[in-house]
Every structure is written in C-alpha cells, then in structure tokens.
Amino acid sequence: MLTFIQNYWDALVMMTAEMAPYLLLGFFIAGLLRAFVPHGLYSRHLAPRNMKSVVKAALLGIPLPLC
C-alpha cells in the first residue's frame, strides 16, 4: 500500500511540474486580457446565445489551459 501511495505522489508531482509552465503562461495571458481588453468587447462578442458566440468563446479558450 505504501508503494502505491508513493508512486501516486511521484506521478502527481511530476505531472504538476510538467504542467507548471503552461499554467503560468495561461495565467499571464489571462492577466493581460483582463488588464488591457475592455469588458464591453467580451460582452458584445460572447453574450448573444448563438452558435457564432460559442465558436468565438471556444477559440478564445483554446490557448488558455485554465478554461
């Protein structure tokens, strides 16, 4: 049982270390968007309930690994 827990912990730490640069990049891009893109721009393009706004939201979310 102890070996299983240690293997699980090692895999979790390794996976977190591999994801860290991408998460930090995602946080950085999200911070830039929050700081420099006006809120009205998001509302205008993503608020309508149609397929076009869903596609736009998906395309915006692709580069951000936190979405």
Secondary structure, DSSP 8 states (H G I E B T S, - for coil): -HHHHHHHHHHHHHHHHHHHHHHHHHHHHHHHHHHHS-HHHHHHHHSS-SHHHHHHHHHHHTT-TT-
